[in-house]
Amino acid sequence: MPDSIYDIKDAADYLGVKPVTVKYHLYVVRDLVPDRYIGRSPCFSQETLDAFQERKRPPGRPSKPK
């Protein structure tokens, strides 16, 4: 069975963020690299999205050191 392939909207649903956030990490920060392109649309595998989610920093401000 082939791996699941996600476009930007599906990747956003899988990661629990908005599509604009996926585009931000794809085009501005460049820490999300697509596995392939179908036409001009980037596509991601589930493994790529899982690895991205593991290394992404958590939301919010860092806590102050004590």
PDB file with SEQRES, HELIX, SHEET and CRYST1 records, atoms N, CA, C and O in Angstrom:
SEQRES   1 A   66  MET PRO ASP SER ILE TYR ASP ILE LYS ASP ALA ALA ASP          
SEQRES   2 A   66  TYR LEU GLY VAL LYS PRO VAL THR VAL LYS TYR HIS LEU          
SEQRES   3 A   66  TYR VAL VAL ARG ASP LEU VAL PRO ASP ARG TYR ILE GLY          
SEQRES   4 A   66  ARG SER PRO CYS PHE SER GLN GLU THR LEU ASP ALA PHE          
SEQRES   5 A   66  GLN GLU ARG LYS ARG PRO PRO GLY ARG PRO SER LYS PRO          
SEQRES   6 A   66  LYS                                                          
HELIX    1 AA1 ILE A    8  LEU A   15  1                                   8    
HELIX    2 AA2 PRO A   19  LYS A   23  1                                   5    
HELIX    3 AA3 TYR A   24  VAL A   28  3                                   5    
HELIX    4 AA4 GLN A   46  ARG A   55  1                                  10    
SHEET    1 AA1 3 ILE A   5  TYR A   6  0                                        
SHEET    2 AA1 3 SER A  41  SER A  45 -1                                        
SHEET    3 AA1 3 ARG A  36  ILE A  38 -1                                        
CRYST1    1.000    1.000    1.000  90.00  90.00  90.00 P 1           1          
ATOM      1  N   MET A   1       0.844  -1.179   0.000  1.00  0.00           N  
ATOM      2  CA  MET A   1       0.000   0.000   0.000  1.00  0.00           C  
ATOM      3  C   MET A   1       0.891   1.246   0.000  1.00  0.00           C  
ATOM      4  O   MET A   1       1.763   1.363   0.861  1.00  0.00           O  
ATOM      5  N   PRO A   2       0.701   2.170  -0.932  1.00  0.00           N  
ATOM      6  CA  PRO A   2       1.551   3.365  -0.995  1.00  0.00           C  
ATOM      7  C   PRO A   2       1.265   4.309   0.170  1.00  0.00           C  
ATOM      8  O   PRO A   2       0.192   4.289   0.773  1.00  0.00           O  
ATOM      9  N   ASP A   3       2.266   5.134   0.461  1.00  0.00           N  
ATOM     10  CA  ASP A   3       2.100   6.135   1.520  1.00  0.00           C  
ATOM     11  C   ASP A   3       1.020   7.130   1.131  1.00  0.00           C  
ATOM     12  O   ASP A   3       0.749   7.345  -0.050  1.00  0.00           O  
ATOM     13  N   SER A   4       0.415   7.728   2.133  1.00  0.00           N  
ATOM     14  CA  SER A   4      -0.582   8.757   1.882  1.00  0.00           C  
ATOM     15  C   SER A   4       0.110  10.007   1.367  1.00  0.00           C  
ATOM     16  O   SER A   4       1.187  10.369   1.841  1.00  0.00           O  
ATOM     17  N   ILE A   5      -0.509  10.663   0.399  1.00  0.00           N  
ATOM     18  CA  ILE A   5       0.023  11.892  -0.178  1.00  0.00           C  
ATOM     19  C   ILE A   5      -0.917  13.026   0.211  1.00  0.00           C  
ATOM     20  O   ILE A   5      -2.135  12.918   0.066  1.00  0.00           O  
ATOM     21  N   TYR A   6      -0.335  14.114   0.706  1.00  0.00           N  
ATOM     22  CA  TYR A   6      -1.112  15.251   1.186  1.00  0.00           C  
ATOM     23  C   TYR A   6      -0.765  16.496   0.384  1.00  0.00           C  
ATOM     24  O   TYR A   6       0.410  16.779   0.147  1.00  0.00           O  
ATOM     25  N   ASP A   7      -1.788  17.244  -0.036  1.00  0.00           N  
ATOM     26  CA  ASP A   7      -1.543  18.570  -0.603  1.00  0.00           C  
ATOM     27  C   ASP A   7      -1.528  19.562   0.558  1.00  0.00           C  
ATOM     28  O   ASP A   7      -1.564  19.151   1.718  1.00  0.00           O  
ATOM     29  N   ILE A   8      -1.475  20.840   0.268  1.00  0.00           N  
ATOM     30  CA  ILE A   8      -1.352  21.843   1.335  1.00  0.00           C  
ATOM     31  C   ILE A   8      -2.558  21.816   2.268  1.00  0.00           C  
ATOM     32  O   ILE A   8      -2.396  21.875   3.487  1.00  0.00           O  
ATOM     33  N   LYS A   9      -3.757  21.729   1.715  1.00  0.00           N  
ATOM     34  CA  LYS A   9      -4.959  21.718   2.552  1.00  0.00           C  
ATOM     35  C   LYS A   9      -5.015  20.470   3.421  1.00  0.00           C  
ATOM     36  O   LYS A   9      -5.307  20.555   4.614  1.00  0.00           O  
ATOM     37  N   ASP A  10      -4.736  19.315   2.831  1.00  0.00           N  
ATOM     38  CA  ASP A  10      -4.754  18.069   3.594  1.00  0.00           C  
ATOM     39  C   ASP A  10      -3.646  18.034   4.645  1.00  0.00           C  
ATOM     40  O   ASP A  10      -3.842  17.521   5.746  1.00  0.00           O  
ATOM     41  N   ALA A  11      -2.480  18.584   4.297  1.00  0.00           N  
ATOM     42  CA  ALA A  11      -1.372  18.651   5.258  1.00  0.00           C  
ATOM     43  C   ALA A  11      -1.750  19.534   6.443  1.00  0.00           C  
ATOM     44  O   ALA A  11      -1.429  19.213   7.587  1.00  0.00           O  
ATOM     45  N   ALA A  12      -2.425  20.632   6.172  1.00  0.00           N  
ATOM     46  CA  ALA A  12      -2.861  21.518   7.246  1.00  0.00           C  
ATOM     47  C   ALA A  12      -3.851  20.803   8.168  1.00  0.00           C  
ATOM     48  O   ALA A  12      -3.760  20.924   9.389  1.00  0.00           O  
ATOM     49  N   ASP A  13      -4.784  20.066   7.594  1.00  0.00           N  
ATOM     50  CA  ASP A  13      -5.738  19.304   8.399  1.00  0.00           C  
ATOM     51  C   ASP A  13      -5.010  18.257   9.242  1.00  0.00           C  
ATOM     52  O   ASP A  13      -5.335  18.072  10.414  1.00  0.00           O  
ATOM     53  N   TYR A  14      -4.037  17.577   8.659  1.00  0.00           N  
ATOM     54  CA  TYR A  14      -3.294  16.536   9.367  1.00  0.00           C  
ATOM     55  C   TYR A  14      -2.481  17.132  10.525  1.00  0.00           C  
ATOM     56  O   TYR A  14      -2.414  16.550  11.608  1.00  0.00           O  
ATOM     57  N   LEU A  15      -1.866  18.299  10.285  1.00  0.00           N  
ATOM     58  CA  LEU A  15      -1.035  18.926  11.317  1.00  0.00           C  
ATOM     59  C   LEU A  15      -1.853  19.715  12.334  1.00  0.00           C  
ATOM     60  O   LEU A  15      -1.341  20.065  13.398  1.00  0.00           O  
ATOM     61  N   GLY A  16      -3.105  19.997  12.024  1.00  0.00           N  
ATOM     62  CA  GLY A  16      -3.954  20.755  12.943  1.00  0.00           C  
ATOM     63  C   GLY A  16      -3.694  22.250  12.887  1.00  0.00           C  
ATOM     64  O   GLY A  16      -3.854  22.948  13.888  1.00  0.00           O  
ATOM     65  N   VAL A  17      -3.292  22.749  11.716  1.00  0.00           N  
ATOM     66  CA  VAL A  17      -3.043  24.178  11.529  1.00  0.00           C  
ATOM     67  C   VAL A  17      -3.823  24.646  10.310  1.00  0.00           C  
ATOM     68  O   VAL A  17      -4.488  23.853   9.644  1.00  0.00           O  
ATOM     69  N   LYS A  18      -3.737  25.936  10.024  1.00  0.00           N  
ATOM     70  CA  LYS A  18      -4.402  26.485   8.848  1.00  0.00           C  
ATOM     71  C   LYS A  18      -3.485  26.345   7.632  1.00  0.00           C  
ATOM     72  O   LYS A  18      -2.265  26.271   7.783  1.00  0.00           O  
ATOM     73  N   PRO A  19      -4.063  26.309   6.427  1.00  0.00           N  
ATOM     74  CA  PRO A  19      -3.241  26.202   5.223  1.00  0.00           C  
ATOM     75  C   PRO A  19      -2.213  27.334   5.088  1.00  0.00           C  
ATOM     76  O   PRO A  19      -1.129  27.117   4.548  1.00  0.00           O  
ATOM     77  N   VAL A  20      -2.541  28.528   5.570  1.00  0.00           N  
ATOM     78  CA  VAL A  20      -1.595  29.634   5.483  1.00  0.00           C  
ATOM     79  C   VAL A  20      -0.347  29.340   6.319  1.00  0.00           C  
ATOM     80  O   VAL A  20       0.743  29.795   5.970  1.00  0.00           O  
ATOM     81  N   THR A  21      -0.485  28.597   7.404  1.00  0.00           N  
ATOM     82  CA  THR A  21       0.663  28.230   8.234  1.00  0.00           C  
ATOM     83  C   THR A  21       1.569  27.251   7.491  1.00  0.00           C  
ATOM     84  O   THR A  21       2.792  27.363   7.560  1.00  0.00           O  
ATOM     85  N   VAL A  22       0.981  26.303   6.789  1.00  0.00           N  
ATOM     86  CA  VAL A  22       1.778  25.364   5.990  1.00  0.00           C  
ATOM     87  C   VAL A  22       2.521  26.125   4.900  1.00  0.00           C  
ATOM     88  O   VAL A  22       3.701  25.866   4.662  1.00  0.00           O  
ATOM     89  N   LYS A  23       1.848  27.060   4.235  1.00  0.00           N  
ATOM     90  CA  LYS A  23       2.495  27.860   3.191  1.00  0.00           C  
ATOM     91  C   LYS A  23       3.623  28.703   3.769  1.00  0.00           C  
ATOM     92  O   LYS A  23       4.659  28.869   3.125  1.00  0.00           O  
ATOM     93  N   TYR A  24       3.438  29.237   4.971  1.00  0.00           N  
ATOM     94  CA  TYR A  24       4.477  30.025   5.627  1.00  0.00           C  
ATOM     95  C   TYR A  24       5.732  29.180   5.848  1.00  0.00           C  
ATOM     96  O   TYR A  24       6.842  29.616   5.541  1.00  0.00           O  
ATOM     97  N   HIS A  25       5.553  27.983   6.375  1.00  0.00           N  
ATOM     98  CA  HIS A  25       6.708  27.115   6.623  1.00  0.00           C  
ATOM     99  C   HIS A  25       7.307  26.595   5.320  1.00  0.00           C  
ATOM    100  O   HIS A  25       8.495  26.277   5.277  1.00  0.00           O  
ATOM    101  N   LEU A  26       6.528  26.506   4.284  1.00  0.00           N  
ATOM    102  CA  LEU A  26       7.006  26.023   2.993  1.00  0.00           C  
ATOM    103  C   LEU A  26       7.776  27.089   2.230  1.00  0.00           C  
ATOM    104  O   LEU A  26       8.849  26.807   1.697  1.00  0.00           O  
ATOM    105  N   TYR A  27       7.247  28.319   2.166  1.00  0.00           N  
ATOM    106  CA  TYR A  27       7.815  29.349   1.304  1.00  0.00           C  
ATOM    107  C   TYR A  27       8.651  30.400   2.027  1.00  0.00           C  
ATOM    108  O   TYR A  27       9.572  30.954   1.427  1.00  0.00           O  
ATOM    109  N   VAL A  28       8.368  30.692   3.284  1.00  0.00           N  
ATOM    110  CA  VAL A  28       9.085  31.752   4.009  1.00  0.00           C  
ATOM    111  C   VAL A  28      10.193  31.161   4.873  1.00  0.00           C  
ATOM    112  O   VAL A  28      11.364  31.495   4.694  1.00  0.00           O  
ATOM    113  N   VAL A  29       9.835  30.299   5.795  1.00  0.00           N  
ATOM    114  CA  VAL A  29      10.807  29.720   6.714  1.00  0.00           C  
ATOM    115  C   VAL A  29      11.622  28.630   6.009  1.00  0.00           C  
ATOM    116  O   VAL A  29      12.798  28.433   6.316  1.00  0.00           O  
ATOM    117  N   ARG A  30      11.002  27.938   5.082  1.00  0.00           N  
ATOM    118  CA  ARG A  30      11.621  26.871   4.295  1.00  0.00           C  
ATOM    119  C   ARG A  30      12.104  25.702   5.155  1.00  0.00           C  
ATOM    120  O   ARG A  30      13.126  25.087   4.851  1.00  0.00           O  
ATOM    121  N   ASP A  31      11.376  25.397   6.217  1.00  0.00           N  
ATOM    122  CA  ASP A  31      11.720  24.233   7.021  1.00  0.00           C  
ATOM    123  C   ASP A  31      10.792  23.050   6.751  1.00  0.00           C  
ATOM    124  O   ASP A  31      10.899  22.009   7.398  1.00  0.00           O  
ATOM    125  N   LEU A  32       9.889  23.215   5.802  1.00  0.00           N  
ATOM    126  CA  LEU A  32       9.024  22.136   5.347  1.00  0.00           C  
ATOM    127  C   LEU A  32       9.292  21.937   3.860  1.00  0.00           C  
ATOM    128  O   LEU A  32       8.985  22.805   3.043  1.00  0.00           O  
ATOM    129  N   VAL A  33       9.865  20.793   3.518  1.00  0.00           N  
ATOM    130  CA  VAL A  33      10.262  20.520   2.138  1.00  0.00           C  
ATOM    131  C   VAL A  33       9.319  19.469   1.568  1.00  0.00           C  
ATOM    132  O   VAL A  33       9.151  18.402   2.159  1.00  0.00           O  
ATOM    133  N   PRO A  34       8.697  19.764   0.414  1.00  0.00           N  
ATOM    134  CA  PRO A  34       7.776  18.793  -0.171  1.00  0.00           C  
ATOM    135  C   PRO A  34       8.524  17.579  -0.726  1.00  0.00           C  
ATOM    136  O   PRO A  34       9.686  17.681  -1.120  1.00  0.00           O  
ATOM    137  N   ASP A  35       7.852  16.446  -0.751  1.00  0.00           N  
ATOM    138  CA  ASP A  35       8.434  15.229  -1.312  1.00  0.00           C  
ATOM    139  C   ASP A  35       8.436  15.263  -2.832  1.00  0.00           C  
ATOM    140  O   ASP A  35       9.360  14.765  -3.475  1.00  0.00           O  
ATOM    141  N   ARG A  36       7.406  15.848  -3.391  1.00  0.00           N  
ATOM    142  CA  ARG A  36       7.304  15.939  -4.853  1.00  0.00           C  
ATOM    143  C   ARG A  36       6.300  17.013  -5.210  1.00  0.00           C  
ATOM    144  O   ARG A  36       5.580  17.529  -4.355  1.00  0.00           O  
ATOM    145  N   TYR A  37       6.268  17.331  -6.461  1.00  0.00           N  
ATOM    146  CA  TYR A  37       5.283  18.273  -6.984  1.00  0.00           C  
ATOM    147  C   TYR A  37       4.404  17.533  -7.974  1.00  0.00           C  
ATOM    148  O   TYR A  37       4.894  16.732  -8.770  1.00  0.00           O  
ATOM    149  N   ILE A  38       3.116  17.797  -7.925  1.00  0.00           N  
ATOM    150  CA  ILE A  38       2.189  17.321  -8.932  1.00  0.00           C  
ATOM    151  C   ILE A  38       1.720  18.570  -9.644  1.00  0.00           C  
ATOM    152  O   ILE A  38       0.935  19.348  -9.101  1.00  0.00           O  
ATOM    153  N   GLY A  39       2.196  18.758 -10.849  1.00  0.00           N  
ATOM    154  CA  GLY A  39       2.004  20.027 -11.539  1.00  0.00           C  
ATOM    155  C   GLY A  39       2.854  21.057 -10.832  1.00  0.00           C  
ATOM    156  O   GLY A  39       4.074  20.913 -10.755  1.00  0.00           O  
ATOM    157  N   ARG A  40       2.225  22.088 -10.319  1.00  0.00           N  
ATOM    158  CA  ARG A  40       2.936  23.107  -9.544  1.00  0.00           C  
ATOM    159  C   ARG A  40       2.601  23.034  -8.057  1.00  0.00           C  
ATOM    160  O   ARG A  40       3.032  23.880  -7.273  1.00  0.00           O  
ATOM    161  N   SER A  41       1.837  22.028  -7.679  1.00  0.00           N  
ATOM    162  CA  SER A  41       1.396  21.898  -6.292  1.00  0.00           C  
ATOM    163  C   SER A  41       2.341  20.995  -5.498  1.00  0.00           C  
ATOM    164  O   SER A  41       2.612  19.867  -5.909  1.00  0.00           O  
ATOM    165  N   PRO A  42       2.842  21.487  -4.365  1.00  0.00           N  
ATOM    166  CA  PRO A  42       3.699  20.641  -3.537  1.00  0.00           C  
ATOM    167  C   PRO A  42       2.870  19.562  -2.842  1.00  0.00           C  
ATOM    168  O   PRO A  42       1.729  19.799  -2.445  1.00  0.00           O  
ATOM    169  N   CYS A  43       3.458  18.378  -2.701  1.00  0.00           N  
ATOM    170  CA  CYS A  43       2.799  17.269  -2.037  1.00  0.00           C  
ATOM    171  C   CYS A  43       3.743  16.679  -1.000  1.00  0.00           C  
ATOM    172  O   CYS A  43       4.958  16.654  -1.192  1.00  0.00           O  
ATOM    173  N   PHE A  44       3.175  16.208   0.093  1.00  0.00           N  
ATOM    174  CA  PHE A  44       3.943  15.723   1.227  1.00  0.00           C  
ATOM    175  C   PHE A  44       3.519  14.305   1.571  1.00  0.00           C  
ATOM    176  O   PHE A  44       2.359  13.933   1.394  1.00  0.00           O  
ATOM    177  N   SER A  45       4.467  13.517   2.065  1.00  0.00           N  
ATOM    178  CA  SER A  45       4.128  12.192   2.584  1.00  0.00           C  
ATOM    179  C   SER A  45       3.834  12.326   4.071  1.00  0.00           C  
ATOM    180  O   SER A  45       4.169  13.333   4.695  1.00  0.00           O  
ATOM    181  N   GLN A  46       3.210  11.311   4.624  1.00  0.00           N  
ATOM    182  CA  GLN A  46       2.887  11.332   6.041  1.00  0.00           C  
ATOM    183  C   GLN A  46       4.167  11.323   6.871  1.00  0.00           C  
ATOM    184  O   GLN A  46       4.213  11.945   7.932  1.00  0.00           O  
ATOM    185  N   GLU A  47       5.199  10.636   6.412  1.00  0.00           N  
ATOM    186  CA  GLU A  47       6.480  10.606   7.125  1.00  0.00           C  
ATOM    187  C   GLU A  47       7.099  11.996   7.207  1.00  0.00           C  
ATOM    188  O   GLU A  47       7.636  12.374   8.248  1.00  0.00           O  
ATOM    189  N   THR A  48       7.028  12.757   6.122  1.00  0.00           N  
ATOM    190  CA  THR A  48       7.567  14.117   6.099  1.00  0.00           C  
ATOM    191  C   THR A  48       6.828  15.014   7.071  1.00  0.00           C  
ATOM    192  O   THR A  48       7.446  15.803   7.785  1.00  0.00           O  
ATOM    193  N   LEU A  49       5.502  14.899   7.103  1.00  0.00           N  
ATOM    194  CA  LEU A  49       4.707  15.723   8.012  1.00  0.00           C  
ATOM    195  C   LEU A  49       4.953  15.343   9.469  1.00  0.00           C  
ATOM    196  O   LEU A  49       4.988  16.215  10.338  1.00  0.00           O  
ATOM    197  N   ASP A  50       5.123  14.052   9.743  1.00  0.00           N  
ATOM    198  CA  ASP A  50       5.415  13.617  11.114  1.00  0.00           C  
ATOM    199  C   ASP A  50       6.779  14.140  11.568  1.00  0.00           C  
ATOM    200  O   ASP A  50       6.923  14.600  12.701  1.00  0.00           O  
ATOM    201  N   ALA A  51       7.781  14.071  10.684  1.00  0.00           N  
ATOM    202  CA  ALA A  51       9.113  14.569  11.032  1.00  0.00           C  
ATOM    203  C   ALA A  51       9.088  16.083  11.246  1.00  0.00           C  
ATOM    204  O   ALA A  51       9.754  16.592  12.148  1.00  0.00           O  
ATOM    205  N   PHE A  52       8.332  16.797  10.431  1.00  0.00           N  
ATOM    206  CA  PHE A  52       8.204  18.245  10.590  1.00  0.00           C  
ATOM    207  C   PHE A  52       7.558  18.578  11.930  1.00  0.00           C  
ATOM    208  O   PHE A  52       7.996  19.496  12.622  1.00  0.00           O  
ATOM    209  N   GLN A  53       6.535  17.845  12.288  1.00  0.00           N  
ATOM    210  CA  GLN A  53       5.819  18.120  13.533  1.00  0.00           C  
ATOM    211  C   GLN A  53       6.701  17.845  14.751  1.00  0.00           C  
ATOM    212  O   GLN A  53       6.561  18.519  15.771  1.00  0.00           O  
ATOM    213  N   GLU A  54       7.593  16.882  14.665  1.00  0.00           N  
ATOM    214  CA  GLU A  54       8.484  16.574  15.780  1.00  0.00           C  
ATOM    215  C   GLU A  54       9.513  17.673  16.009  1.00  0.00           C  
ATOM    216  O   GLU A  54       9.844  17.978  17.154  1.00  0.00           O  
ATOM    217  N   ARG A  55      10.025  18.275  14.928  1.00  0.00           N  
ATOM    218  CA  ARG A  55      11.092  19.269  15.090  1.00  0.00           C  
ATOM    219  C   ARG A  55      10.580  20.706  15.174  1.00  0.00           C  
ATOM    220  O   ARG A  55      11.360  21.623  15.435  1.00  0.00           O  
ATOM    221  N   LYS A  56       9.283  20.913  14.957  1.00  0.00           N  
ATOM    222  CA  LYS A  56       8.698  22.252  15.050  1.00  0.00           C  
ATOM    223  C   LYS A  56       8.644  22.689  16.508  1.00  0.00           C  
ATOM    224  O   LYS A  56       8.298  21.899  17.386  1.00  0.00           O  
ATOM    225  N   ARG A  57       8.982  23.932  16.758  1.00  0.00           N  
ATOM    226  CA  ARG A  57       8.943  24.406  18.141  1.00  0.00           C  
ATOM    227  C   ARG A  57       7.499  24.576  18.576  1.00  0.00           C  
ATOM    228  O   ARG A  57       6.637  24.887  17.754  1.00  0.00           O  
ATOM    229  N   PRO A  58       7.225  24.377  19.850  1.00  0.00           N  
ATOM    230  CA  PRO A  58       5.850  24.500  20.330  1.00  0.00           C  
ATOM    231  C   PRO A  58       5.381  25.954  20.279  1.00  0.00           C  
ATOM    232  O   PRO A  58       6.204  26.866  20.346  1.00  0.00           O  
ATOM    233  N   PRO A  59       4.068  26.184  20.160  1.00  0.00           N  
ATOM    234  CA  PRO A  59       3.554  27.543  20.100  1.00  0.00           C  
ATOM    235  C   PRO A  59       3.701  28.260  21.437  1.00  0.00           C  
ATOM    236  O   PRO A  59       3.807  27.630  22.490  1.00  0.00           O  
ATOM    237  N   GLY A  60       3.705  29.568  21.373  1.00  0.00           N  
ATOM    238  CA  GLY A  60       3.778  30.381  22.596  1.00  0.00           C  
ATOM    239  C   GLY A  60       5.184  30.851  22.882  1.00  0.00           C  
ATOM    240  O   GLY A  60       6.140  30.485  22.198  1.00  0.00           O  
ATOM    241  N   ARG A  61       5.284  31.663  23.897  1.00  0.00           N  
ATOM    242  CA  ARG A  61       6.581  32.210  24.283  1.00  0.00           C  
ATOM    243  C   ARG A  61       7.322  31.205  25.150  1.00  0.00           C  
ATOM    244  O   ARG A  61       6.702  30.439  25.888  1.00  0.00           O  
ATOM    245  N   PRO A  62       8.654  31.207  25.063  1.00  0.00           N  
ATOM    246  CA  PRO A  62       9.407  30.339  25.957  1.00  0.00           C  
ATOM    247  C   PRO A  62       9.260  30.818  27.403  1.00  0.00           C  
ATOM    248  O   PRO A  62       9.085  32.010  27.656  1.00  0.00           O  
ATOM    249  N   SER A  63       9.332  29.894  28.327  1.00  0.00           N  
ATOM    250  CA  SER A  63       9.212  30.281  29.738  1.00  0.00           C  
ATOM    251  C   SER A  63      10.507  30.902  30.216  1.00  0.00           C  
ATOM    252  O   SER A  63      11.585  30.625  29.689  1.00  0.00           O  
ATOM    253  N   LYS A  64      10.380  31.744  31.220  1.00  0.00           N  
ATOM    254  CA  LYS A  64      11.568  32.422  31.770  1.00  0.00           C  
ATOM    255  C   LYS A  64      12.375  31.434  32.605  1.00  0.00           C  
ATOM    256  O   LYS A  64      11.806  30.625  33.338  1.00  0.00           O  
ATOM    257  N   PRO A  65      13.693  31.498  32.496  1.00  0.00           N  
ATOM    258  CA  PRO A  65      14.504  30.609  33.340  1.00  0.00           C  
ATOM    259  C   PRO A  65      14.383  31.019  34.801  1.00  0.00           C  
ATOM    260  O   PRO A  65      14.253  32.203  35.110  1.00  0.00           O  
ATOM    261  N   LYS A  66      14.424  30.050  35.685  1.00  0.00           N  
ATOM    262  CA  LYS A  66      14.261  30.329  37.127  1.00  0.00           C  
ATOM    263  C   LYS A  66      15.593  30.388  37.809  1.00  0.00           C  
ATOM    264  O   LYS A  66      15.659  30.611  39.018  1.00  0.00           O  
TER     265      LYS A  66                                                      
END                                                                             
